[in-house]
Amino acid sequence: MPLTEWGWLVTPEEIASWVIHDDPDVLVINKPGLVVCHPSKHGPWSSLIGACREYLGVERLHMPSRLDRETSGVVVFAKHTEAASSMQRAIQVRKVAKSYFAILKGELNHAVEVDQPIGQHPTAEVFMRRAIVAEGQAAQTRFEPIHCANGYTIAQVHPHTGRMHQIRVHAEWLGHPIVGDKIYGGDETIFLRFITAGLTPELGKELELRRHALHASRLAFDLPGGLRVFDAPFPADLTEFCAQHHLRLP
């Protein structure tokens, strides 16, 4: 992805290499970290949905669910309203299962089910920051450690609800924030410094990764026509981090 003064620009060749599945109903993409899902003012190739529309030669695609800019993994685009409505209904009645892999700070030695409400952080300088708050929305996440080594844990994560930043907020609450997380991974000034000066060498060393180590590995829709399951391979940047720290890959 060519780097511009405002961010990453997707190329036509890359989109073809990111395709997991393509049929008359859906286009499924393995989104790299740092690619935004929604359209931006910088043209069609500046976002995933814009690039996918160009790739397919269509004017419209539907995105039943999305990923944060830094999260990699499965993104499904519905090609027509019927498929989009069916997937949206499945989401509304919780007939969708999502599975992620995350690299956590610290060694989590046993599975944990987090059931803590999430809402707006009451005092944060970063407006988008969420927190565990009593009056927040119900949220449940299961963390299952796969391997621990050298002060890190690679874990499989199953969110049972879909709150904003849910996995990242619950990981922070556990005391095992996600590696590379600019908002929930440590001092709040990290994100403020990042938006002011970008990823400086000093900040890069502090974060350890240029993006947070969260990957959407599986998305399964229980639809009237049957189960649709889509998997995204583990990404190269997280594979490299695991190798450097002797973490066994999932």
MOCORGI-V574673 format. One record per backbone hydrogen bond with DSSP energy under -1.0 kcal/mol. CO is the residue of the C=O (numbers start at 1). NH is the residue of the N-H. E is the energy in kcal/mol with one decimal. If there is no record, write none. Layout:
[[CO & NH & E] [CO & NH & E]]
This chain:
[[2 & 9 & -2.4] [7 & 4 & -3.3] [11 & 15 & -1.7] [12 & 16 & -1.4] [13 & 17 & -1.2] [14 & 18 & -1.1] [18 & 30 & -2.8] [21 & 28 & -3.2] [25 & 79 & -3.2] [26 & 23 & -2.5] [27 & 77 & -2.9] [28 & 20 & -3.2] [28 & 21 & -1.4] [29 & 31 & -1.0] [29 & 75 & -2.2] [31 & 73 & -2.5] [32 & 35 & -1.1] [36 & 48 & -3.0] [37 & 49 & -2.0] [43 & 46 & -1.7] [44 & 47 & -1.0] [45 & 10 & -2.9] [47 & 51 & -2.3] [48 & 52 & -2.5] [49 & 53 & -1.9] [50 & 54 & -2.0] [51 & 55 & -2.5] [52 & 56 & -2.2] [53 & 57 & -1.6] [53 & 58 & -1.9] [62 & 78 & -2.7] [69 & 34 & -1.9] [72 & 216 & -3.3] [73 & 31 & -2.9] [75 & 29 & -2.9] [77 & 27 & -2.5] [78 & 62 & -2.6] [80 & 84 & -2.1] [81 & 85 & -2.9] [82 & 86 & -2.1] [83 & 87 & -2.1] [84 & 88 & -2.4] [85 & 89 & -2.4] [86 & 90 & -1.7] [87 & 91 & -1.9] [88 & 92 & -2.2] [89 & 93 & -2.0] [90 & 95 & -3.6] [91 & 94 & -1.3] [95 & 222 & -2.9] [97 & 220 & -2.4] [99 & 217 & -1.3] [99 & 218 & -2.0] [100 & 157 & -2.9] [101 & 215 & -2.7] [102 & 155 & -2.9] [103 & 179 & -2.6] [104 & 153 & -2.1] [112 & 143 & -3.0] [114 & 141 & -2.4] [117 & 133 & -1.3] [118 & 137 & -2.8] [119 & 131 & -2.5] [126 & 129 & -1.6] [129 & 121 & -2.1] [131 & 119 & -2.4] [133 & 136 & -1.9] [137 & 118 & -2.6] [139 & 116 & -1.2] [140 & 160 & -2.8] [141 & 114 & -3.5] [142 & 158 & -2.6] [143 & 112 & -2.4] [144 & 156 & -2.8] [147 & 154 & -2.6] [149 & 152 & -1.4] [151 & 106 & -2.8] [152 & 149 & -2.3] [153 & 104 & -3.5] [154 & 146 & -3.1] [154 & 147 & -1.5] [155 & 102 & -2.5] [156 & 144 & -3.0] [157 & 100 & -2.7] [158 & 142 & -2.3] [163 & 166 & -2.0] [165 & 169 & -2.8] [166 & 170 & -2.7] [167 & 171 & -2.3] [168 & 172 & -2.0] [169 & 173 & -2.3] [170 & 174 & -1.9] [171 & 176 & -2.2] [172 & 175 & -1.2] [177 & 105 & -2.8] [178 & 181 & -1.8] [179 & 213 & -2.6] [181 & 185 & -1.1] [187 & 190 & -1.9] [188 & 192 & -1.1] [189 & 193 & -2.8] [190 & 194 & -2.1] [191 & 195 & -2.5] [192 & 196 & -1.0] [193 & 197 & -2.9] [194 & 198 & -2.4] [198 & 200 & -1.6] [200 & 204 & -3.0] [201 & 205 & -1.9] [202 & 206 & -1.7] [203 & 207 & -2.4] [204 & 208 & -2.2] [212 & 214 & -1.9] [213 & 103 & -1.9] [214 & 72 & -1.8] [215 & 101 & -2.6] [215 & 217 & -1.0] [216 & 74 & -2.2] [217 & 232 & -2.5] [218 & 99 & -2.2] [219 & 230 & -2.2] [220 & 97 & -2.3] [221 & 223 & -1.1] [221 & 228 & -2.8] [223 & 226 & -2.1] [226 & 223 & -1.6] [228 & 221 & -2.9] [230 & 219 & -2.3] [235 & 239 & -2.0] [236 & 240 & -2.3] [237 & 241 & -1.7] [238 & 242 & -2.4] [239 & 243 & -2.2] [240 & 244 & -2.3] [241 & 245 & -1.5] [242 & 247 & -2.9]]
